[in-house]
């Protein structure tokens, strides 16, 4: 029996090692480097910090917009700079967002990874919470004033002072309730 030749491509991938219990697949590269797939195409968050990548002690990270549809956001970048944000150098986390040896900023889809001291981030959070509470209070006060100023808003109070009460005649197509209705 002769061996039949096919036009299928020959698998030239280096040998693989499968981790225990279906763990990550690893391969040996041409220079002896261990290669693996760290970022799967499963729709994960490409901006999430991988395990083991944290900001230095006393600092916080944040992705800040640099461009939108190819246009620089100069005003927004300046606002972030004035609020203490500085670009994280790419060589701090080699092999995560860029190949090892990359110099410069970490940019992903128009966002730049930036850092600032924790004290400035806490101060900004307190300011944001205070602003939010003031907005809720202002809205609540506005609704109270609106309800007091609405036509007829004081009628119920005036009726109560005058000893008047209101009765509602039962509708013919709605059954009469069996519970006692309070006349206050």
Rosetta blueprint (number, residue, H / E / L):
1 X L
2 X L
3 X L
4 X L
5 X L
6 X L
7 X L
8 X L
9 X L
10 X L
11 X L
12 X L
13 X L
14 X L
15 X L
16 X E
17 X E
18 X E
19 X L
20 X L
21 X L
22 X L
23 X L
24 X L
25 X E
26 X E
27 X E
28 X E
29 X L
30 X L
31 X L
32 X L
33 X L
34 X E
35 X E
36 X E
37 X L
38 X L
39 X L
40 X L
41 X L
42 X L
43 X L
44 X L
45 X L
46 X L
47 X L
48 X L
49 X L
50 X L
51 X L
52 X L
53 X L
54 X L
55 X L
56 X L
57 X L
58 X L
59 X E
60 X E
61 X E
62 X E
63 X E
64 X E
65 X E
66 X L
67 X E
68 X E
69 X L
70 X L
71 X E
72 X E
73 X L
74 X H
75 X H
76 X H
77 X H
78 X H
79 X H
80 X H
81 X H
82 X H
83 X L
84 X L
85 X L
86 X E
87 X E
88 X L
89 X E
90 X H
91 X H
92 X H
93 X H
94 X L
95 X L
96 X L
97 X L
98 X L
99 X L
100 X L
101 X L
102 X L
103 X L
104 X L
105 X E
106 X L
107 X E
108 X E
109 X L
110 X L
111 X E
112 X E
113 X E
114 X E
115 X E
116 X E
117 X E
118 X H
119 X H
120 X H
121 X H
122 X H
123 X H
124 X H
125 X H
126 X H
127 X H
128 X H
129 X H
130 X H
131 X H
132 X H
133 X H
134 X H
135 X H
136 X H
137 X H
138 X H
139 X H
140 X H
141 X H
142 X H
143 X H
144 X H
145 X H
146 X H
147 X H
148 X H
149 X H
150 X L
151 X L
152 X L
153 X L
154 X L
155 X H
156 X H
157 X H
158 X H
159 X H
160 X H
161 X H
162 X H
163 X L
164 X L
165 X L
166 X L
167 X L
168 X L
169 X L
170 X L
171 X L
172 X L
173 X L
174 X L
175 X L
176 X L
177 X L
178 X L
179 X L
180 X L
181 X L
182 X L
183 X L
184 X L
